[in-house]
Amino acid sequence: MKEYEVKIREILEMTVTVEAANPAHAREIAERNWKNSDYILDADHFKGVTFTLPGRSERER
């Protein structure tokens, strides 16, 4: 038998509300807050998973 690497990607998602002057500023605030650990995503925020074989075409995955 051969060995294969399989990439597992879990998707976590959280929606937050921030006050800002414009959408770009809102994103900056949310990103800064996330980097400061103000938002912690965990298993409760799980939205999905994908499994892929790196380096394979879409047909082969």
Secondary structure, DSSP 8 states (H G I E B T S, - for coil): ------EEEEEE--------SSHHHHHHHHHHHHHTTSS---GGGEEEEEEE-TT--GGG-
